[in-house]
Amino acid sequence: MRILREAWGKWKAGSRIRDAFDRVVDNLTRSTVLRDDQSFLKFHTCQVDTVRTPTDEPDSRREVKYVPTEELHLAIQRLVADAHVITPDELSMRIARLFGWQRRGPDIQAALDDAVYALVETGALTAEGDHLAIR
């Protein structure tokens, strides 16, 4: 909604714009588009295979809440694979740097902790002592 609103030069979205947006999304989710548990939209056949990192353009920076879980998982898996083994703190620092976050506040740390926990639970990562590795 924010991206569309800004693309149309609107700084606010009144009830008519929000209602129209919701109707379009509802129609799409009935046919070709999925809405995940974070309300991100994607086509049924799409697989996340790219980690989008910020450029010099200020608008390319995203808050952690605008990074889909799948993309965060992919970034974590790739960084762990590159490092072979890594501590959770080092991983957190590198992920923050990758996405251009200057700090690891509670929102960022919680998202990273949740993502690492989920990857360990599914077996994509292993926790060996105080280090993480790719299974």
N, C-alpha and C positions, 0 to 999 in steps of 0.2 A: 504494500500500500504506500509506504514512504517513497519508494523508488518511482512508482507511477505518479504520485502526487507531485514530486519534484520535477519529473520529466514534463509534466503539463504546466509547470510554473505556479503550482498551488502550494501555499505554505501551510494551509489548514485543510482538513477534510471534514466538511460538515456532514450531517446525517444523510443527506441525499447521496453524496459521493460514497460514503461508507456503505450505504445500503446497496448502491449499484455495484460496487466492488464485490460485496459479499454475494450478491446474486450471480455474478459472473463466475466467481470461484466455486459456488455451489453447483452451478451447471457443469463446469469443467470437471469437478471431482466425481460427478456421476458418470463421466464417459472416459476421458483419457488422462486425467491428472490425479495424482495421489496427494493427500495432505498428511504429512508425518505428525508425530506427537508434539513437535515444536511448531507446528503450523507452516512448515516450509512446503512449497508446492514443487512437484516434479512429475515428469511423464512416467507412466508405468514402466516403460522399457529403459529408463535412464539408470546408469550406474555412475556413481561418483568416482572418477579416476584422476581428478586434478585437484590439487590444493591451491586455492587462489590466494596469492599474497599481495599485499599492498604495493603500489607503485609510488612515484613521487607525487601523484595526484592525491590531494587530501581526501577527496570523496571515495577513494579506493580503500580507505581504512574502515574496518568493521569492528563493532563491539562483539564480544564473545557471543552474545545472544543472537547475533546475525550470522553465525557460523553453524551450518547444519552439523548434527552429530556425526553423520557419515564422513564429512570432510575433516572434522577434528580427529576422528578415528584413523583416517587415512594418513593424516599428517603425523600422528603419533607413531603409527606402525612404520612409516618410512624413516622417521628419525631414529627409532629404536633399531631398525634393520641396519641403518648406516653406522650407528655407534656399536653395534653388536651387543653390548651391555651398557646400561646407563642407570644412574640413580633417579628416583622420581623427581627430586629437586632439580637436577641438571636437565631432565626432560622438560619439566615445567618452564625453566628459564629459556630453553631453546625454542619451545613452542611459542612462548610469548614473543620472543624476538622475531620468529618467522612471521607471525601475524601482525607485527608492528606495535605490540602493546608495550608501553613504557613501564608498566607496573603489573604486578600480579596481585590485584586486589581480591577480595573475597569472591566476587562473581566469577572471575577468571579462574582462580584456584579451585573453586567448587566444580566448575565445568570440566577442568582438566582432571581432577580427582575422580569424578564420575566416569569420564571417558576411559581412564586407565583401569578403573575397577571393572567396567563392562568388558573391556578387552581381555583382562585377566580371567574374568568369569566365563567368557566364551572360548577361552583357550588360544586366542590370537597372540597374547603375550604371556610370559611366565614371570612370576616373581621369585627370584632366587636370592634369598637373604634380603639385603637392602638394594638389590639391583633388578632391573627389568630387562627382559630379552625377548626376542621373537621366538615363538614356538617352532 
